Amino acid sequence: MFWTYNGSAQPSDFKNVWEHAPLHVPNEPSTDAPLMGNGDIGMCVGFERGTLRYYLTKNDFWRLQSKAEHLSGPRVCGYVDVKMKSFADATFRAEQSLMDGKTECTLRQNDCKVKASSWVAATENLITVTLTALEAPVEVELELNAPQNEAALVEKGESGGTAYLTRSFIRETDIPTMIAFAVRTTAADCKKVTLHPGEPVTLFIAFESKFKQKNPLKHVLKEVRNMNLTAMERLWEAHNVWWKSYWDQSSFTIGDRVLMKAYYQGLYTMGACSRDKKFPPALFGWVTTDKPTWNGDYHLNYNFYAPFYGLYGANRIEQATGQETPLLDFMPRGRWYAKQVTRTRGILYPVGIGPLGVEVTRDFPVLTDNGYTEEGDVEAGGLFYKQRSHALFGTVNMAQHWRHTYDLSYGKRIYPYVLAIADFWEDFLIFEDGQYQIYGDAENEKSGFSKNPGMSIALLKNALELAIELSKELKRDEYRQAKWQDIITHLRELPTWERKGKRFLRGAEEDERGRQVAGVSFSMIYPANGVTLDSDSALLVTGLNTVDAIQQWQHHNATSSFYPAAVRVGYAPEKIIEELRKYAIHTYPNGFQLDNPHGIENSCTVANTLNEMACMSVGNKIRLFTVWPKAVDASFEKIRTWGAFLVSASFKNGTVCGVTVFSEKGRSCTVVNPWKGKTVLLVRNGKPDKQLQGEELTFPTSVNETIVLKPL
C-alpha cells in the first residue's frame, strides 16, 4: 500500500484520543495516560471512581541512595485530586493536541458533564487546569496527596488561600531531595468549589525542587500567588511560541497520517520530557508510583540511550543535550570498578545508575528476582550481568551529538569520558594472532561471558574513531592516535556464521564453554555503525541476510535498533514502511507501545527510521532517499546530518528534487549523487557556482552558507 504526497503535514493536524479512562495509571512500568511536560516537570492524568487525578513528576526528584532493592530511583512528586460529587460512574474521554500538549478531559455522569482542560507551561514550571461544568452545577473537592511511603517526609498545609505539599527523601540517602508544589484557584476556596455552567474555575499549580531553588516551598507559593487569568494568557502565548519554535526545528511529510502522527508523537514526547541538562529523563519519562520497574533508572545496556537516537537527525539538539551528564557524573565510581573488577585503567559501569553519581543497582541481592540475577552477575557489589560494554555504549550518543554539531564546547565536555573508554579497552583487549580480541564480555544481558561479542566490537570501533576525531579537533593526546588507529585496523571482525549457503551476523564467536553463539544484537549495525552501505560487499550482504532472517519488526526490546539497522543495510524499503506502519498503530493513545513496559525508549523509532530512509549521513556521506520506496512521495526540511549540515529535499514521482544544504560549521560536504549519471550545479547563496560530476559530489562550504544542488 502506497500513499500520495499531499503537502506539508503539521503537528497541529494530529491529536491523541482516549475513549475511556487510562487503564495503566498508576503503573510500575510505563503508563497509557495522557502525557504533558516541559522537559523538567511532567504531568499525566488518570480517572477512577469520580476522581480526576493529576500525577506530578519532575526529572530531578529521585530518592538518591547507592543501593538496590528499590531504595533509589525517580519518585512521584504528588497528586492533585479533583473529586467530583456523584461522578463515581462517569464516562471518560480525552483529547490531546500534539502541537502544544493541551489536554481536554470530558467526564459525564447522567445529565452532568465536566470538562477539564490542562497544560504544562513550556517556559516556566507552572501548570493550569481549567474546570468547566457544561450542563448542570457540579460540586468539586480539591486535595493534594502523595503515595504512601515510610521513607518520605510529607508536609501538607494552606497559606493565604493556597494549598501546598512538600515531599522529601532525607533519611539514609546519599543526597537529600525535596519537592514542593502549591495550588491556587480562581475561586474563593482552594478546597471546595461548585462549578456552574459558563463559570469556569482555573487551578494554578507551581512546583519546584531543592536542586533548582534553595527554598522550593517559598518559591512555589510566590509563583502561584502571582498567577491570574491575565498572567495565564501571557504564559499561554509564551508556551505556544516555544512549541512553534520546537516544531520549526525540522519537519517531515509523507502522505500517510498514521506514520505522520507517529513521527510527531515521538518528537512531542521527547519535547515534553527532556530539557534538563543535569537530569535527563529516565526509563519511563513519567513515573506514577514510588516503585517503578527496574528502579526507573538510567539503564545502560541500551534502554537509557535509545530515546535519544532520533533527536540528532531531527535537529532537536536541546532535547538531546544532557543525556551525557549522568555518565560523566558516574566516572569516579566507574574508575573504581575498573580497578576492582577488571584490573584496568578507565571506567567500567554497571547496568543501572542514577544522577549525580548514584548507583541504583549496587549490592543487588542475587536469586531474589525469581532467580534471574545469579551469582556472578554481581561483581564487587556492581550489577554487570557480565557485560563490559555499558560505559562503552554511552559513547554512541556522544558521537552522534558531536558528528551532527561539531560543537567544540561539547567535544571538550565529553573528551575525558571518551579517553577513559579508550584507556579501559586498551587494557582489556588481548592481542592474539595479529588481532585485538575480546574475552570475558557478554553480548547481551544474561548471555554469559563470550569471545569477541559483535556489539562490543562495533561499539569500540565507533568509540575509538570518535576519540581520534576529538583528539585532532581539540589537539589533545595526539601521540595516542596511532595506537587507537592500530586497534581499529586490527580489531577482530564482526562474528559471522554460515547456514544453507548464506552468511549471517551472530552475537559472538563462542561462549565461555567454546560453543557457537547464534543470537545477534542489531545494535552492532545501529547505532554502532558496524555495517553501512559503505561496508565491503560481503559484510553488507551478511547484514542484509541477518535482517531478512530475523525480522524483529515488533520485538519488545530491539525495535529502536532494528528499524534503522534495516535502513543502514539497504533492506527493502517497501517492507520497512509496511512494518513501520504496523508498529505505529501498535500503541496506546499516548504513543507508547502496547504491552511494552519500556517507556520512552521507542518514542522516536518512527521518526528516526523515516529520517534515515530519506537522509542518511553515516560516514559523512549524505544519501537522499537511497532506501526509499520509489512509489512514495515525501519531503523533509532541516534534517541534521553528520558534518553539521541542515538538509532539505523532496521525492516526487520517483525523483529527488529541491535539495538544499545549510552549513553551520563550514565543513567539507559529500552528497551521493541523487541523479545518477547527471552533472550537478551548485548554487551558493543564490549564485550559480561550479558543476560537479560523479557518483559522489564533494564540495567545500563556508559557515552559514546555503547551497542548492540542481541536476543539469
FENQUI-V839313 format. One record per backbone hydrogen bond with DSSP energy under -1.0 kcal/mol. NH is the residue of the N-H (numbers start at 1). CO is the residue of the C=O. Records with the same first field share a line. If there is no record, write none. Layout:
# FENQUI-V839313
NH->CO + CO
This chain:
# FENQUI-V839313
13->10
14->11
16->96
18->94
36->43
38->41
39->272
42->57
43->36
44->55
46->53
48->51
51->48
52->82
53->46
54->80
55->44
56->78
57->42
59->40
61->58
63->73
67->65
68->362
73->63
75->61
77->56
78->56
79->145
80->54
81->143
82->52
83->141
84->50
85->139
87->84
90->87
91->108
93->106
94->18
95->104
96->16
97->102
98->14
101->97
103->118
104->95
105->116
106->93
107->114
108->91
109->112
112->109
114->107
115->132
116->105
117->130
118->103
119->128
121->126
126->124
127->205
128->119
129->203
130->117
131->201
132->115
134->113
138->195
140->193
141->83
142->191
143->81
145->79
152->149
153->168
155->166
157->164
159->162
163->183
164->157
165->181
166->155
167->179
168->153
169->177
173->170
174->64
175->64
177->169
179->167
180->208
181->165
182->206
183->163
184->204
186->202
193->140
195->138
199->196
201->131
203->129
204->184
205->127
206->182
207->125
208->180
210->178
213->209
219->215
220->216
221->217
222->218
223->219
224->220
225->221
226->222
227->224
232->228
233->229
234->230
235->231
236->232
237->233
238->234
239->235
240->236
241->237
242->238
243->239
244->240
245->241
246->242
247->243
248->244
249->246
251->637
253->635
256->254
260->256
261->257
262->258
263->259
264->260
265->261
266->262
267->263
268->264
269->265
270->266
271->267
272->268
274->270
275->39
283->297
286->284
293->28
295->292
296->293
297->294
298->353
299->297
300->351
304->299
306->302
308->305
309->306
311->308
314->310
315->312
316->311
320->316
321->317
323->320
325->322
328->324
329->325
330->326
331->328
334->330
335->331
336->332
337->333
338->334
339->335
340->336
341->337
344->338
348->334
351->383
353->298
354->358
358->355
362->359
363->381
367->373
372->369
377->374
379->382
382->379
384->377
385->377
387->384
393->389
395->392
396->393
399->395
400->396
401->397
402->398
403->399
404->400
405->401
406->402
411->407
412->408
413->409
414->410
415->411
418->414
419->415
420->416
421->417
422->418
423->419
424->420
425->421
426->422
427->423
428->424
429->425
430->437
432->435
435->432
436->490
437->430
441->450
442->386
447->444
450->441
451->510
452->438
454->507
457->453
458->454
459->455
460->456
461->457
462->458
463->459
464->460
465->461
466->462
467->463
468->464
469->465
470->466
471->467
472->468
473->469
474->470
476->471
480->477
481->478
484->480
485->481
486->482
487->483
488->484
489->485
490->486
492->436
497->504
499->502
502->499
504->497
506->495
507->519
509->451
511->515
512->449
514->511
524->521
525->522
526->522
528->523
529->525
530->524
535->532
540->536
541->537
542->538
543->539
544->540
545->541
546->542
547->543
548->544
549->545
550->546
551->547
553->551
561->558
562->558
563->559
565->561
566->562
567->563
568->564
569->565
570->567
571->566
576->572
577->573
578->574
579->575
580->576
581->577
582->578
583->579
584->580
585->581
586->582
587->585
588->592
591->588
594->586
596->593
600->283
601->598
603->600
605->602
608->604
609->605
610->606
611->607
612->608
613->609
614->610
615->611
616->623
620->617
622->670
623->616
625->614
632->629
634->651
635->253
636->649
637->251
639->647
640->313
641->645
643->403
644->641
646->662
647->639
648->660
649->636
650->657
651->634
652->655
655->652
657->650
660->648
661->707
662->646
663->705
664->644
669->699
671->697
672->622
673->695
678->675
680->692
681->710
682->690
683->708
684->687
685->706
687->684
689->682
692->680
697->671
699->669
704->663
705->702
707->661
708->683
709->659
710->681
712->679
